[in-house]
Amino acid sequence: MRICVAGAYGAFGLKHLDALAAIDGVEVTSIMGPTKAKIEALAAERGIGHAGVTLEECITRDDVDAVILSTPTQMHADQAIACMDAGKHVLIEIPMADSLEDSQRIVVKQKETGLTAMAGQVRRFNPSHQWIHNKVAAGELKIQQMDVQTYFFRRTNTNAKGEPRTWTDHLLWHHACHTVDLFQYQTGGKAVEAFGLQGPAHPDLGIAMDMSIGMKAADGAICTLSLSFNNDGPLGTYFRYICDKGTYLARYDDLYDGYDNQIDLSDVAVSNNGIELIDREFVAAITEGRTPNGCVTDVLAAMETLDKIEQTMS
């Protein structure tokens, strides 16, 4: 499998390069980045044969079978469609788009081409959430409530590496997308109720810096999600699963019970790295000719819920 990583110089582009290096039968043959000097230096460091500054020059290459898009969110829809038009499978970093309309355009193109198009809903693959999902699927647990906190301290356009961004991040369409999709994935269907509240917009960034979201599943389970760019403290997302038989705390790829005893996840997946696991699923789905977990057609339900939440906040 010959893969191009677009946006390879960014924080998550680098995570994908590291993840792909751990997967047998995969070669990164092309990378795309913001400047010629930066992307060529990264290619030389990683031993990658081609480096480009435009997606077009990468997806026209014969030695590229598939593309991972770790580019700015606002580019995702047009770039994903361009990849599929070029006959390339595509994995789109979360979120696949920042509007329902653009998400629908991606789904239409996937159905038209039949290519693998996967959204980067990494929470489906984190071993901590996989453990819960497996227990729910086996009938051993029933989720009663998910209480989720997504906190950052981000009042400027900076990425996870602390470097300036050329685009503006968004609590709803990016960070809430993780939890909206996960809640629906864990409860087995689209939320029957969903609403949101948002605080004042930042005077320079033009986005809400604080947000509260509520959802309800068809089986009665509820989700309370708090998000902030104003939190001056530990960063990240923390999940509390309140179930009929126990409470569980998920912190990225680790899981604890309600008394903070760590749960052994060594037999859940071949890796404890969620990015590696999502890349493995992408490669396996292409190789096996099957629909991936996280296909854009499936994740569209989350984008529909995000759109519904946005309408309640307008």
Secondary structure as UniProt FT lines:
FT   STRAND          2..6
FT   TURN            7..9
FT   HELIX           11..20
FT   TURN            21..22
FT   TURN            24..25
FT   STRAND          27..32
FT   HELIX           36..46
FT   STRAND          50..52
FT   HELIX           55..59
FT   TURN            62..63
FT   STRAND          66..69
FT   HELIX           73..75
FT   HELIX           76..85
FT   TURN            86..87
FT   STRAND          89..93
FT   HELIX           100..113
FT   STRAND          117..120
FT   HELIX           122..124
FT   HELIX           127..137
FT   TURN            138..139
FT   STRAND          143..151
FT   TURN            160..161
FT   HELIX           171..176
FT   HELIX           177..187
FT   STRAND          193..198
FT   TURN            203..205
FT   STRAND          210..216
FT   TURN            218..219
FT   STRAND          222..228
FT   STRAND          236..243
FT   TURN            244..245
FT   STRAND          246..251
FT   TURN            252..253
FT   STRAND          254..257
FT   TURN            258..259
FT   TURN            266..268
FT   HELIX           274..288
FT   TURN            293..294
FT   HELIX           296..313
//
